[in-house]
Every structure is written in C-alpha cells, then in structure tokens.
Amino acid sequence: MSNNFTERNRRIDLQTREIAQEAKLDTGLGFMVPPRWRASTAIVVSLILLAFVVMIASALF
C-alpha cells in the first residue's frame, strides 16, 4: 500500500514539474532579472516624492 502511495506521489510531482516548466515558473529567484527603471518612471516617482515633501513642509509651517 505504501509503495503504491509513493509511486502516486512521484507521478504527481513529475506532472507538477512539467506544468511548471511549461508555464516557465520553474526558474529560481536567483535567475530573475530585476526590473529596469525607465527615465519616465524615475521622473514620476521623483515628482510624487517631491509632492509629499511639499505637503509635509506646508503642514509643518
């Protein structure tokens, strides 16, 4: 009985690995390329941070 259960687990594990490979989910986090920031993204983030600084400064004074 336990032998049959072990074989079933192996088949499920193999099937899960094949699905992950097809979906390209089997890559580790070490192989992922970090996202690059475009100039437009950096400008928008800078403007948002500047707006927060101005709002906080105007609330304090």
Backbone as JSON, one array per atom type, in Angstrom:
{
  "sequence": "MSNNFTERNRRIDLQTREIAQEAKLDTGLGFMVPPRWRASTAIVVSLILLAFVVMIASALF",
  "N": [[0.82, -1.2, 0.0], [1.9, 1.29, 0.85], [3.88, 1.53, -1.03], [2.49, 1.9, -3.41], [1.34, 4.36, -2.85], [3.63, 5.98, -2.69], [4.57, 5.82, -5.32], [2.47, 7.08, -6.62], [2.73, 9.66, -5.58], [5.18, 10.34, -6.72], [4.47, 10.42, -9.44], [2.66, 12.56, -9.42], [4.35, 14.6, -8.58], [6.14, 14.7, -10.75], [4.37, 15.45, -12.77], [3.61, 17.98, -11.83], [6.06, 19.33, -11.99], [6.45, 19.3, -14.77], [4.31, 20.9, -15.62], [5.03, 23.31, -14.41], [7.39, 23.85, -15.79], [6.4, 24.22, -18.38], [4.9, 26.5, -17.97], [6.89, 28.2, -17.38], [7.61, 28.65, -14.75], [9.51, 27.5, -13.26], [11.94, 28.64, -12.76], [14.46, 29.78, -10.58], [14.61, 32.3, -7.97], [17.05, 33.52, -8.03], [17.76, 33.63, -10.65], [16.19, 35.46, -11.84], [15.74, 38.5, -13.58], [16.21, 41.74, -12.41], [13.74, 44.35, -12.47], [14.03, 47.09, -14.77], [14.33, 50.57, -14.39], [12.72, 53.01, -16.19], [13.39, 56.24, -17.6], [11.12, 57.84, -17.51], [9.63, 56.62, -15.48], [11.28, 57.07, -13.27], [11.14, 59.86, -13.16], [8.4, 60.3, -12.61], [8.16, 59.04, -10.08], [9.93, 60.65, -8.64], [8.59, 63.13, -8.78], [6.27, 62.5, -7.33], [7.37, 61.98, -4.79], [8.44, 64.52, -4.29], [6.08, 65.99, -4.16], [4.97, 64.89, -1.82], [6.86, 65.77, 0.07], [6.53, 68.56, -0.13], [3.87, 68.76, 0.75], [4.11, 67.84, 3.39], [5.93, 69.72, 4.41], [4.43, 72.07, 4.12], [2.4, 71.56, 5.92], [3.72, 71.64, 8.33], [4.58, 74.24, 8.62]],
  "CA": [[0.0, 0.0, 0.0], [2.74, 2.48, 0.9], [4.62, 1.58, -2.28], [1.57, 2.48, -4.38], [1.2, 5.76, -2.47], [4.88, 6.63, -3.06], [4.59, 5.93, -6.78], [1.48, 8.1, -6.97], [3.35, 10.95, -5.25], [6.21, 10.61, -7.73], [3.81, 10.82, -10.68], [2.11, 13.9, -9.2], [5.49, 15.53, -8.55], [6.62, 14.83, -12.12], [3.38, 16.23, -13.51], [3.71, 19.36, -11.36], [7.28, 19.91, -12.56], [6.24, 19.53, -16.2], [3.43, 22.07, -15.75], [5.82, 24.49, -14.05], [8.31, 24.12, -16.89], [5.63, 24.77, -19.5], [4.49, 27.85, -17.61], [8.13, 28.93, -17.09], [7.61, 29.0, -13.33], [10.5, 26.68, -12.59], [13.2, 29.35, -12.57], [14.66, 30.25, -9.22], [14.64, 33.75, -7.82], [18.39, 33.98, -8.35], [17.9, 33.77, -12.09], [15.29, 36.51, -12.33], [16.37, 39.78, -13.87], [15.46, 42.8, -11.74], [13.15, 45.29, -13.43], [14.78, 48.32, -15.0], [13.53, 51.79, -14.3], [12.85, 53.92, -17.31], [13.52, 57.64, -17.19], [9.78, 58.36, -17.19], [9.25, 56.09, -14.17], [12.06, 57.79, -12.27], [10.61, 61.23, -13.08], [7.1, 60.25, -11.92], [8.43, 58.75, -8.67], [10.54, 61.86, -8.06], [7.53, 64.13, -8.61], [5.4, 62.09, -6.22], [8.11, 62.22, -3.54], [8.51, 65.96, -4.12], [4.75, 66.43, -3.71], [4.84, 64.53, -0.41], [7.72, 66.66, 0.84], [5.89, 69.86, -0.11], [2.69, 68.67, 1.61], [4.54, 67.75, 4.79], [6.53, 71.01, 4.77], [3.37, 73.09, 4.28], [1.64, 71.25, 7.12], [4.51, 71.97, 9.49], [4.8, 75.69, 8.73]],
  "C": [[0.86, 1.26, 0.0], [3.56, 2.64, -0.38], [3.77, 2.24, -3.37], [1.41, 3.98, -4.12], [2.45, 6.55, -2.88], [4.97, 6.82, -4.57], [3.61, 7.0, -7.25], [2.04, 9.49, -6.7], [4.41, 11.33, -6.28], [5.59, 11.08, -9.05], [3.25, 12.23, -10.57], [3.23, 14.93, -9.21], [6.03, 15.76, -9.96], [5.66, 15.68, -12.95], [3.44, 17.71, -13.12], [4.94, 20.05, -11.93], [7.11, 20.21, -14.05], [5.35, 20.75, -16.43], [4.19, 23.34, -15.44], [6.81, 24.85, -15.15], [7.59, 24.73, -18.08], [5.22, 26.21, -19.23], [5.67, 28.76, -17.3], [8.14, 29.47, -15.66], [8.71, 28.28, -12.57], [11.84, 27.38, -12.4], [13.28, 29.85, -11.13], [14.73, 31.77, -9.16], [16.02, 34.32, -8.16], [18.6, 34.22, -9.83], [17.03, 34.88, -12.66], [16.05, 37.81, -12.53], [15.56, 40.88, -13.18], [14.88, 43.78, -12.77], [14.01, 46.55, -13.57], [13.83, 49.5, -14.93], [13.78, 52.62, -15.55], [12.96, 55.33, -16.77], [12.16, 58.2, -16.79], [9.32, 57.87, -15.82], [9.99, 56.83, -13.07], [11.54, 59.21, -12.09], [9.29, 61.25, -12.31], [7.29, 59.98, -10.43], [9.02, 59.97, -7.98], [9.48, 62.95, -7.83], [6.58, 63.78, -7.47], [6.09, 62.34, -4.89], [8.22, 63.71, -3.26], [7.17, 66.5, -3.62], [4.53, 66.09, -2.24], [5.66, 65.45, 0.48], [7.09, 68.04, 0.96], [4.67, 69.84, 0.79], [3.07, 68.61, 3.08], [5.13, 69.08, 5.25], [5.45, 72.07, 4.97], [2.52, 72.81, 5.51], [2.4, 71.66, 8.38], [4.65, 73.48, 9.7], [3.54, 76.45, 8.61]]
}
